[in-house]
């Protein structure tokens, strides 16, 4: 089933939580204090018993062949209520300020997270690639999320994820690790934007894309996975400045290739 906006199978209501366990969410998406306290207690206990996470009543997901290559890395969070969704290039996944009812993991494609200004400007703060989790918010969305390419995602019910984290410390630690990684990426992004000149920012961006496993053919000055406008908004420069920086990098690469001495060809005397 395809709903308006291009999303396939949004699935069951996101605010599904076990009353038997005594957990609940408010209408605004904020979790009750006892639930967060219980998550913290389980993390502490798990730290004392590394390798022996608390038993969970959630089902266990078995590994599948080729999962890593497709971006479907095995996750403890998959034990929570989840279902696949799909968005086409340019479609909005959620808007800044919306109530948060789910988090997402990228299976295929690329997603941009951005903050939109009142004057129509925007600042892209992150690109999410296969394996990345985004949209971790307990109340309202602090960014907007849009599909850079056609994307396949896993939508995880926020209430079910919180319930899982209360029962399974390994899941809580995984969620914390994802949040910490996103914060670290943002901190390094801001450091580059604040201190590097434009051309150095662009060079750093290509290096970052290669480290994230993006195909070499889609992360070079000659061809990019994102549009020029996306890259410019991520690096806080204008598209014109990006074009000039790309020319500088292309000329530099061409000069470096010309400087490499040709390998002499050895001839077989016997021939």
C-alpha positions in Angstrom: 0.0 0.0 0.0 1.3 3.4 -1.0 0.2 6.5 1.0 0.3 10.1 0.1 3.8 11.4 0.1 5.2 8.2 -1.4 5.6 6.3 1.8 4.9 2.6 1.6 3.3 0.7 4.4 3.6 3.0 7.4 2.4 0.1 9.4 0.8 0.0 12.8 0.3 3.1 15.0 3.7 4.3 16.3 2.4 5.0 19.9 2.1 1.3 20.8 3.4 0.7 24.3 3.0 -2.1 26.8 0.5 -1.1 29.5 1.3 -4.3 31.2 4.9 -3.1 31.6 3.6 0.2 33.0 5.2 2.4 30.5 3.5 5.3 28.6 4.2 8.3 26.4 2.5 11.6 26.7 0.7 13.2 23.7 3.8 15.3 23.0 6.0 12.3 22.7 7.8 12.7 26.0 8.5 9.5 27.9 7.5 9.1 31.5 10.3 9.5 34.0 10.0 5.9 35.3 10.7 4.6 31.8 13.9 6.7 31.4 15.0 5.8 34.9 14.6 2.1 34.1 16.6 2.5 30.9 19.4 4.1 32.9 19.3 1.3 35.5 19.5 -1.4 32.8 22.5 0.4 31.2 24.3 0.4 34.6 23.6 -3.3 35.2 24.7 -4.2 31.7 28.0 -2.3 32.2 28.6 -4.6 35.3 27.8 -7.7 33.3 29.3 -7.2 29.9 28.2 -9.8 27.5 25.1 -10.7 29.5 22.4 -8.2 28.5 19.1 -8.5 30.4 16.6 -10.9 29.0 14.1 -9.4 26.7 10.6 -10.6 25.7 11.2 -9.1 22.2 12.0 -11.5 19.4 15.6 -12.0 18.2 16.5 -11.1 14.7 18.7 -13.6 13.0 21.6 -12.4 10.8 21.1 -12.7 7.0 23.7 -13.2 4.3 24.7 -10.0 2.6 23.1 -7.7 5.2 26.2 -5.5 5.6 26.5 -4.9 1.9 22.9 -3.8 1.6 23.0 -1.5 4.6 20.9 -3.9 6.6 23.4 -4.2 9.4 22.1 -6.3 12.3 20.7 -4.1 15.0 19.4 -4.9 18.5 16.9 -2.1 17.8 15.3 -4.3 15.1 13.6 -6.2 18.0 11.3 -3.2 18.4 8.2 -2.7 16.2 9.4 -1.7 12.7 8.4 -1.8 9.1 9.9 -0.8 5.7 9.1 2.5 4.1 10.2 4.1 0.8 10.5 7.7 -0.4 11.4 9.1 -3.8 14.1 11.6 -4.5 13.2 15.0 -3.1 10.3 13.9 -0.9 10.0 15.0 2.7 10.3 12.3 5.3 9.4 14.6 8.1 9.4 18.4 8.8 11.1 20.3 11.6 8.8 20.8 14.5 6.6 17.7 13.9 5.8 15.4 16.7 8.3 12.6 16.9 6.7 9.1 16.7 9.5 7.1 15.0 13.2 6.9 14.3 14.6 5.7 11.0 17.5 3.6 9.7 18.7 3.9 6.1 18.7 0.7 4.1 19.5 2.2 0.7 20.1 5.7 -0.6 20.9 9.0 1.1 18.9 11.3 3.3 19.7 15.0 4.2 18.9 16.5 7.6 18.5 20.3 7.5 17.4 23.3 9.4 15.2 25.7 7.4 15.4 29.5 8.0 12.5 31.9 8.0 13.8 33.6 4.9 13.9 30.4 2.9 17.6 29.6 3.6 18.7 26.3 4.9 21.7 24.6 6.6 22.2 20.9 5.9 23.7 19.4 9.1 24.1 15.8 8.1 23.8 13.3 5.3 22.6 9.8 6.4 23.8 6.7 4.5 23.0 3.0 4.6 23.3 1.8 8.2 22.8 5.2 9.8 20.0 5.9 12.2 18.4 9.3 12.2 15.4 11.1 13.8 16.2 10.3 17.4 14.0 12.8 19.2 11.8 12.4 22.2 9.5 15.4 21.6 9.5 17.3 18.4 11.7 17.1 15.3 14.8 19.4 15.6 15.5 19.1 11.9 13.7 18.3 8.6 14.6 15.1 6.7 14.4 14.8 2.9 15.4 12.1 0.4 18.5 13.0 -1.6 18.0 9.9 -3.8 15.3 7.3 -3.8 15.6 5.8 -0.4 14.5 2.6 1.4 14.2 3.0 5.2 13.3 1.1 8.2 10.8 3.0 10.4 11.0 2.0 14.1 8.2 3.0 16.5 9.6 5.4 19.0 7.4 4.1 21.8 8.4 0.5 21.0 12.1 1.4 20.9 11.9 3.1 24.4 10.1 0.0 25.7 12.8 -2.2 24.2 15.6 0.0 25.8 13.9 -0.3 29.2 14.1 -4.1 28.9 17.3 -4.6 27.0 20.4 -2.6 27.9 22.2 -3.6 24.7 19.5 -1.8 22.7 19.8 1.3 25.0 23.6 1.4 24.5 23.2 1.1 20.7 20.8 4.0 20.7 23.2 6.1 22.8 26.1 5.1 20.5 24.1 6.3 17.4 23.3 9.6 19.1 26.9 10.1 20.2 28.2 9.4 16.7 25.7 11.9 15.2 26.8 14.5 17.7 30.5 13.8 16.9 29.8 14.1 13.2 28.1 17.5 13.7 30.9 18.8 15.9 33.6 17.9 13.3 31.4 19.4 10.6 31.0 22.7 12.4 34.8 22.8 13.1 35.5 22.5 9.4 32.9 25.0 8.4 34.2 27.5 11.0 37.9 27.3 10.3 38.7 25.9 6.8 38.7 28.0 3.6 36.2 27.0 0.9 38.5 24.8 -1.2 39.7 22.9 1.9 36.1 22.3 3.0 35.3 20.8 -0.4 38.4 18.5 -0.3 37.4 17.5 3.3 33.9 16.7 2.1 35.1 14.3 -0.6 37.4 12.6 1.9 34.5 12.3 4.3 32.3 10.7 1.6 35.0 8.1 0.8 35.4 7.3 4.5 31.6 6.7 4.7 31.8 4.2 1.9 30.3 6.2 -0.9 31.3 5.0 -4.3 34.4 6.7 -5.7 32.5 7.5 -8.9 29.9 9.5 -6.9 32.3 11.5 -4.6 34.7 13.3 -6.9 34.9 16.8 -8.3 33.7 15.3 -11.6 30.5 13.6 -10.3 28.7 13.9 -7.0 25.9 11.9 -5.4 24.3 15.2 -4.1 23.4 18.3 -6.1 25.7 21.3 -6.1 23.2 23.1 -4.0 23.1 20.3 -1.3 26.9 20.3 -1.0 27.1 24.1 -0.9 24.5 24.2 1.8 26.3 21.5 3.8 29.6 23.4 3.6 28.0 26.8 4.2 29.3 28.3 0.9 27.5 29.5 -2.2 27.1 27.3 -5.3 29.4 29.7 -7.2 32.1 29.3 -4.6 31.7 25.5 -4.8 32.1 25.6 -8.6 35.3 27.7 -8.3 36.6 25.2 -5.6 35.8 22.2 -7.8 37.8 23.8 -10.6 40.8 24.3 -8.3 40.7 20.7 -7.1 40.3 19.4 -10.7 43.3 21.5 -11.8 45.3 20.3 -8.8 44.5 16.6 -9.5 45.4 17.0 -13.2 48.8 18.7 -12.3 49.5 15.9 -9.8 48.9 13.2 -12.5 51.1 15.0 -14.9 53.9 15.2 -12.3 54.0 11.4 -11.9 56.9 10.1 -14.1 55.9 7.5 -16.7 56.9 3.9 -16.0 59.5 2.8 -18.5 58.5 -0.2 -20.7 61.0 -3.0 -20.6 61.6 -4.7 -23.9 62.5 -8.4 -24.2 65.9 -8.6 -26.0 65.1 -12.2 -26.9 62.2 -11.0 -29.0 
